[in-house]
Amino acid sequence: MVPAQIGGHAARAAFLMSSHFVVDRAAQASYAANTLDGARALQSWYYKDSTGLWDTTGWWNSANCLTVLADWAMLAQNDASALHIPDVMSNTFSKAQLTSVTAQKTISSNGLPISTYTFLANHKRSNLGVRGFSGFINEFYDDEGWWALAWIRSWDVTRKAEYLDMAEHIFDDMKNGTDNTCGGGIWWSKQRDYKNAIANELYLSVAASLANRVTGKKDYYLDIAKKEWQWFRGSGMINSNHLINDGLTIKDDGSCVNNGDQTWSYNQGVVLGGLVELSKATGDKSYLSQAVDIATAAIKALSGANGVIHEIDSCEPNCGDDGSQFKGIFVRNLHYLQDLVQRDDIRQTIRVNADSIWAHDRDDQNRLGVNWMGPASAGKGPTAGTHSSALDVLVAAMSVK
């Protein structure tokens, strides 16, 4: 009896050790350790005592630095607390909006958005000669949307009412940017000269996210989110390949058509998160099916032969401060979608990219670069923007099952 029992236990142990479940547990532990190291490295750029922003990157990019830390904190509460992430949120909330900064945006010849932020040291908003972004409001509705999502995710971690209140305040200003030009949607900036994908995807995602979180106002935010998606889906920005071009051309007769500009990775990403939130708010899984169509088309378009994602139009490694952040935003929203749909192709995409980043795109300080096949020094070398983008992938790998 004893030998048989021992043999039975040994056989069961061998089965478990060879099972997908045990492999996954080992992989998850490895991804968790890597992500902790990556979060520590990101904070080497953090301006704790001055702006509450991250050095080497811009204004909207810092909102994404905060968002990836919040997503990580949702998965690793103890590690995030040890790294003082709730304090980072509070510090950024109070100091970033006092920072004197001006913004300018242009679009390059290849369609790449370029944001230029001038941070003016030793000035406060009370100095009327210098403009800061009080309340996280500025001239660009996409910038506002990034900060609204950052505070929503920070609220998810801390449940501090001021963060959700701030997201609502930001959304109120975004709502002022909507009108009937092109039949609806929000403008990119307060100059009202371009209706593009990213601003509208952010508007959708913020509205749907607030519908799922603000007590007593679900119907209000949900109605806006549903109408925004109905408009976006019919706007023409989603092309016949299920990819999203950058925006719309307004013709002389007032009609609007897809401008045929680049299908940047982040334009394929933020919409996924918006549809996930919309599905949660309504219980309607058809939103997830529409998200999967976009996600699978984007994975095919963005992945090389080895499965590693590259930004389109060969902008790597010279994607600038804006373009270098796009891919991480795409994978972040793949992560949100995967949590609900559990698809092998999405899981594989996330893990292949996380593995490549850690093996090939990391310097001796665990800082991560723009090209996920490496080296980390490609282009400008690791910055807070390239690093936080790659960190989104490590966080996603921690989460996927």
NUVO-335224 format. One record per residue (C-alpha): residue number from 1; residue in three letters; x, y, z. Coordinates in steps of 0.5 Angstrom, whole numbers, plus 500, padded with zeros to 3 digits. Layout:
// NUVO-335224
> NUM, Ala, X, Y, Z
...
This chain:
// NUVO-335224
> 1, Met, 500, 500, 500
> 2, Val, 505, 505, 502
> 3, Pro, 509, 504, 495
> 4, Ala, 503, 505, 491
> 5, Gln, 501, 511, 495
> 6, Ile, 508, 514, 494
> 7, Gly, 508, 512, 487
> 8, Gly, 501, 516, 486
> 9, His, 503, 522, 490
> 10, Ala, 509, 522, 485
> 11, Ala, 505, 521, 479
> 12, Arg, 500, 527, 481
> 13, Ala, 506, 531, 482
> 14, Ala, 509, 530, 476
> 15, Phe, 503, 531, 472
> 16, Leu, 502, 538, 476
> 17, Met, 509, 540, 475
> 18, Ser, 508, 539, 467
> 19, Ser, 501, 542, 467
> 20, His, 500, 549, 464
> 21, Phe, 497, 551, 471
> 22, Val, 504, 550, 474
> 23, Val, 508, 553, 468
> 24, Asp, 503, 559, 469
> 25, Arg, 504, 560, 476
> 26, Ala, 511, 560, 475
> 27, Ala, 511, 565, 469
> 28, Gln, 506, 570, 474
> 29, Ala, 511, 570, 479
> 30, Ser, 517, 572, 474
> 31, Tyr, 513, 577, 471
> 32, Ala, 511, 580, 478
> 33, Ala, 518, 580, 480
> 34, Asn, 520, 584, 473
> 35, Thr, 515, 589, 474
> 36, Leu, 517, 591, 481
> 37, Asp, 524, 592, 478
> 38, Gly, 521, 596, 473
> 39, Ala, 516, 600, 477
> 40, Arg, 522, 602, 482
> 41, Ala, 526, 604, 475
> 42, Leu, 521, 608, 473
> 43, Gln, 521, 612, 480
> 44, Ser, 528, 614, 478
> 45, Trp, 525, 619, 474
> 46, Tyr, 520, 622, 479
> 47, Tyr, 520, 629, 481
> 48, Lys, 518, 628, 488
> 49, Asp, 519, 635, 491
> 50, Ser, 518, 639, 485
> 51, Thr, 513, 638, 480
> 52, Gly, 510, 631, 481
> 53, Leu, 511, 629, 474
> 54, Trp, 517, 625, 471
> 55, Asp, 523, 627, 468
> 56, Thr, 525, 626, 461
> 57, Thr, 518, 626, 458
> 58, Gly, 512, 630, 457
> 59, Trp, 505, 633, 461
> 60, Trp, 500, 627, 458
> 61, Asn, 506, 622, 458
> 62, Ser, 506, 623, 466
> 63, Ala, 499, 622, 466
> 64, Asn, 501, 615, 463
> 65, Cys, 506, 614, 468
> 66, Leu, 501, 615, 473
> 67, Thr, 496, 610, 470
> 68, Val, 501, 604, 469
> 69, Leu, 503, 605, 476
> 70, Ala, 496, 605, 478
> 71, Asp, 494, 599, 474
> 72, Trp, 500, 595, 477
> 73, Ala, 498, 597, 484
> 74, Met, 491, 594, 483
> 75, Leu, 495, 587, 482
> 76, Ala, 500, 588, 487
> 77, Gln, 498, 592, 493
> 78, Asn, 503, 590, 498
> 79, Asp, 509, 592, 493
> 80, Ala, 506, 598, 491
> 81, Ser, 505, 600, 498
> 82, Ala, 512, 599, 499
> 83, Leu, 514, 603, 493
> 84, His, 509, 609, 496
> 85, Ile, 505, 609, 490
> 86, Pro, 499, 612, 494
> 87, Asp, 503, 617, 496
> 88, Val, 506, 619, 489
> 89, Met, 498, 619, 487
> 90, Ser, 497, 624, 492
> 91, Asn, 504, 628, 491
> 92, Thr, 502, 629, 483
> 93, Phe, 495, 631, 485
> 94, Ser, 497, 637, 489
> 95, Lys, 504, 639, 485
> 96, Ala, 503, 637, 478
> 97, Gln, 497, 642, 477
> 98, Leu, 501, 648, 480
> 99, Thr, 507, 647, 475
> 100, Ser, 508, 652, 470
> 101, Val, 508, 649, 463
> 102, Thr, 505, 651, 456
> 103, Ala, 503, 646, 451
> 104, Gln, 504, 646, 443
> 105, Lys, 502, 641, 438
> 106, Thr, 503, 639, 431
> 107, Ile, 503, 633, 426
> 108, Ser, 509, 631, 423
> 109, Ser, 510, 630, 415
> 110, Asn, 508, 622, 417
> 111, Gly, 502, 624, 421
> 112, Leu, 506, 623, 428
> 113, Pro, 503, 628, 433
> 114, Ile, 508, 632, 436
> 115, Ser, 507, 635, 443
> 116, Thr, 512, 640, 446
> 117, Tyr, 511, 642, 453
> 118, Thr, 515, 648, 456
> 119, Phe, 516, 647, 464
> 120, Leu, 518, 653, 467
> 121, Ala, 522, 652, 474
> 122, Asn, 520, 656, 480
> 123, His, 514, 659, 478
> 124, Lys, 507, 658, 481
> 125, Arg, 500, 659, 478
> 126, Ser, 499, 665, 482
> 127, Asn, 504, 668, 478
> 128, Leu, 499, 671, 472
> 129, Gly, 505, 672, 467
> 130, Val, 505, 664, 467
> 131, Arg, 500, 659, 465
> 132, Gly, 500, 653, 469
> 133, Phe, 494, 647, 468
> 134, Ser, 490, 648, 474
> 135, Gly, 485, 642, 475
> 136, Phe, 489, 638, 469
> 137, Ile, 485, 643, 464
> 138, Asn, 489, 645, 458
> 139, Glu, 488, 647, 451
> 140, Phe, 488, 640, 448
> 141, Tyr, 482, 635, 450
> 142, Asp, 486, 629, 449
> 143, Asp, 491, 631, 454
> 144, Glu, 485, 632, 459
> 145, Gly, 483, 625, 457
> 146, Trp, 489, 622, 459
> 147, Trp, 489, 625, 466
> 148, Ala, 482, 624, 467
> 149, Leu, 483, 616, 466
> 150, Ala, 490, 617, 471
> 151, Trp, 485, 619, 476
> 152, Ile, 480, 614, 475
> 153, Arg, 485, 609, 476
> 154, Ser, 488, 612, 482
> 155, Trp, 481, 612, 485
> 156, Asp, 480, 605, 483
> 157, Val, 487, 604, 488
> 158, Thr, 485, 609, 493
> 159, Arg, 478, 610, 493
> 160, Lys, 480, 618, 495
> 161, Ala, 474, 622, 493
> 162, Glu, 478, 628, 490
> 163, Tyr, 481, 623, 485
> 164, Leu, 474, 621, 482
> 165, Asp, 471, 628, 483
> 166, Met, 477, 631, 479
> 167, Ala, 476, 626, 473
> 168, Glu, 469, 629, 473
> 169, His, 471, 636, 473
> 170, Ile, 476, 634, 467
> 171, Phe, 470, 631, 463
> 172, Asp, 466, 637, 464
> 173, Asp, 471, 641, 460
> 174, Met, 472, 635, 455
> 175, Lys, 464, 635, 454
> 176, Asn, 465, 643, 452
> 177, Gly, 469, 640, 446
> 178, Thr, 463, 637, 443
> 179, Asp, 459, 639, 437
> 180, Asn, 455, 637, 431
> 181, Thr, 461, 638, 426
> 182, Cys, 462, 631, 422
> 183, Gly, 455, 629, 426
> 184, Gly, 458, 629, 433
> 185, Gly, 464, 628, 437
> 186, Ile, 470, 632, 440
> 187, Trp, 475, 636, 437
> 188, Trp, 482, 635, 438
> 189, Ser, 484, 642, 441
> 190, Lys, 480, 648, 443
> 191, Gln, 482, 651, 436
> 192, Arg, 477, 646, 433
> 193, Asp, 481, 645, 427
> 194, Tyr, 481, 637, 427
> 195, Lys, 477, 631, 430
> 196, Asn, 481, 625, 431
> 197, Ala, 481, 618, 433
> 198, Ile, 485, 619, 440
> 199, Ala, 481, 625, 443
> 200, Asn, 474, 621, 441
> 201, Glu, 477, 615, 444
> 202, Leu, 479, 618, 450
> 203, Tyr, 472, 621, 451
> 204, Leu, 469, 615, 450
> 205, Ser, 473, 611, 455
> 206, Val, 472, 617, 460
> 207, Ala, 465, 617, 460
> 208, Ala, 464, 609, 460
> 209, Ser, 469, 609, 466
> 210, Leu, 465, 614, 470
> 211, Ala, 459, 611, 468
> 212, Asn, 461, 605, 472
> 213, Arg, 464, 609, 478
> 214, Val, 460, 615, 480
> 215, Thr, 454, 613, 484
> 216, Gly, 447, 616, 482
> 217, Lys, 450, 618, 475
> 218, Lys, 451, 612, 471
> 219, Asp, 445, 614, 466
> 220, Tyr, 448, 620, 465
> 221, Tyr, 455, 618, 463
> 222, Leu, 452, 612, 460
> 223, Asp, 448, 615, 455
> 224, Ile, 454, 620, 453
> 225, Ala, 458, 614, 452
> 226, Lys, 453, 610, 448
> 227, Lys, 452, 616, 443
> 228, Glu, 459, 617, 443
> 229, Trp, 461, 610, 440
> 230, Gln, 455, 610, 436
> 231, Trp, 458, 616, 433
> 232, Phe, 465, 614, 432
> 233, Arg, 463, 607, 429
> 234, Gly, 459, 611, 424
> 235, Ser, 464, 616, 423
> 236, Gly, 469, 613, 418
> 237, Met, 475, 613, 422
> 238, Ile, 475, 605, 423
> 239, Asn, 477, 603, 416
> 240, Ser, 475, 596, 412
> 241, Asn, 481, 593, 415
> 242, His, 478, 594, 422
> 243, Leu, 484, 599, 424
> 244, Ile, 483, 606, 426
> 245, Asn, 486, 612, 422
> 246, Asp, 488, 618, 425
> 247, Gly, 482, 622, 424
> 248, Leu, 477, 626, 419
> 249, Thr, 478, 631, 414
> 250, Ile, 472, 636, 413
> 251, Lys, 471, 637, 406
> 252, Asp, 468, 644, 403
> 253, Asp, 461, 642, 403
> 254, Gly, 462, 640, 411
> 255, Ser, 462, 633, 410
> 256, Cys, 467, 629, 414
> 257, Val, 471, 623, 411
> 258, Asn, 477, 618, 414
> 259, Asn, 483, 622, 412
> 260, Gly, 487, 616, 411
> 261, Asp, 493, 618, 416
> 262, Gln, 497, 613, 420
> 263, Thr, 493, 607, 424
> 264, Trp, 498, 609, 430
> 265, Ser, 498, 603, 435
> 266, Tyr, 495, 607, 441
> 267, Asn, 489, 609, 436
> 268, Gln, 487, 601, 436
> 269, Gly, 488, 601, 444
> 270, Val, 484, 606, 448
> 271, Val, 478, 604, 444
> 272, Leu, 478, 597, 447
> 273, Gly, 478, 600, 454
> 274, Gly, 472, 604, 452
> 275, Leu, 469, 598, 450
> 276, Val, 470, 594, 456
> 277, Glu, 468, 599, 460
> 278, Leu, 461, 600, 456
> 279, Ser, 460, 593, 456
> 280, Lys, 461, 593, 464
> 281, Ala, 456, 598, 464
> 282, Thr, 451, 595, 460
> 283, Gly, 452, 588, 460
> 284, Asp, 452, 588, 453
> 285, Lys, 457, 583, 450
> 286, Ser, 457, 585, 443
> 287, Tyr, 461, 591, 445
> 288, Leu, 467, 586, 447
> 289, Ser, 466, 583, 440
> 290, Gln, 467, 589, 436
> 291, Ala, 473, 590, 441
> 292, Val, 476, 584, 439
> 293, Asp, 475, 585, 432
> 294, Ile, 479, 591, 432
> 295, Ala, 484, 588, 437
> 296, Thr, 486, 582, 433
> 297, Ala, 487, 586, 426
> 298, Ala, 491, 591, 430
> 299, Ile, 496, 585, 433
> 300, Lys, 496, 582, 426
> 301, Ala, 498, 589, 423
> 302, Leu, 503, 591, 429
> 303, Ser, 507, 585, 430
> 304, Gly, 513, 582, 427
> 305, Ala, 514, 575, 425
> 306, Asn, 517, 574, 432
> 307, Gly, 510, 577, 435
> 308, Val, 514, 583, 438
> 309, Ile, 510, 589, 436
> 310, His, 513, 595, 433
> 311, Glu, 510, 602, 431
> 312, Ile, 508, 603, 424
> 313, Asp, 511, 607, 419
> 314, Ser, 518, 605, 421
> 315, Cys, 518, 610, 426
> 316, Glu, 522, 606, 431
> 317, Pro, 527, 608, 434
> 318, Asn, 525, 615, 433
> 319, Cys, 518, 616, 435
> 320, Gly, 519, 622, 439
> 321, Asp, 516, 623, 446
> 322, Asp, 509, 622, 444
> 323, Gly, 510, 616, 439
> 324, Ser, 514, 612, 444
> 325, Gln, 509, 611, 449
> 326, Phe, 503, 609, 444
> 327, Lys, 505, 601, 444
> 328, Gly, 504, 601, 451
> 329, Ile, 498, 604, 451
> 330, Phe, 495, 599, 446
> 331, Val, 498, 593, 450
> 332, Arg, 495, 596, 457
> 333, Asn, 488, 596, 453
> 334, Leu, 489, 589, 451
> 335, His, 490, 587, 458
> 336, Tyr, 483, 590, 460
> 337, Leu, 480, 587, 454
> 338, Gln, 483, 580, 456
> 339, Asp, 481, 580, 463
> 340, Leu, 474, 579, 460
> 341, Val, 475, 575, 454
> 342, Gln, 480, 570, 455
> 343, Arg, 483, 569, 448
> 344, Asp, 489, 565, 447
> 345, Asp, 492, 570, 441
> 346, Ile, 492, 576, 446
> 347, Arg, 495, 572, 452
> 348, Gln, 500, 570, 447
> 349, Thr, 502, 577, 444
> 350, Ile, 502, 580, 451
> 351, Arg, 507, 575, 454
> 352, Val, 511, 574, 448
> 353, Asn, 512, 582, 448
> 354, Ala, 514, 582, 456
> 355, Asp, 519, 577, 455
> 356, Ser, 522, 580, 449
> 357, Ile, 522, 587, 453
> 358, Trp, 526, 584, 459
> 359, Ala, 531, 580, 455
> 360, His, 533, 585, 450
> 361, Asp, 530, 592, 452
> 362, Arg, 533, 593, 459
> 363, Asp, 539, 596, 461
> 364, Asp, 543, 595, 467
> 365, Gln, 539, 599, 471
> 366, Asn, 532, 596, 469
> 367, Arg, 530, 602, 465
> 368, Leu, 526, 600, 458
> 369, Gly, 527, 603, 451
> 370, Val, 523, 604, 445
> 371, Asn, 524, 598, 441
> 372, Trp, 522, 592, 445
> 373, Met, 527, 587, 441
> 374, Gly, 532, 592, 444
> 375, Pro, 537, 595, 445
> 376, Ala, 535, 599, 451
> 377, Ser, 539, 605, 448
> 378, Ala, 536, 605, 441
> 379, Gly, 533, 612, 439
> 380, Lys, 534, 617, 445
> 381, Gly, 535, 611, 450
> 382, Pro, 531, 610, 456
> 383, Thr, 526, 615, 458
> 384, Ala, 520, 615, 463
> 385, Gly, 516, 615, 457
> 386, Thr, 519, 609, 453
> 387, His, 520, 606, 460
> 388, Ser, 513, 607, 462
> 389, Ser, 510, 604, 455
> 390, Ala, 514, 598, 456
> 391, Leu, 512, 597, 463
> 392, Asp, 505, 597, 461
> 393, Val, 507, 590, 458
> 394, Leu, 510, 587, 464
> 395, Val, 503, 589, 468
> 396, Ala, 499, 586, 463
> 397, Ala, 503, 580, 463
> 398, Met, 502, 580, 471
> 399, Ser, 495, 580, 470
> 400, Val, 493, 575, 464
> 401, Lys, 491, 568, 465
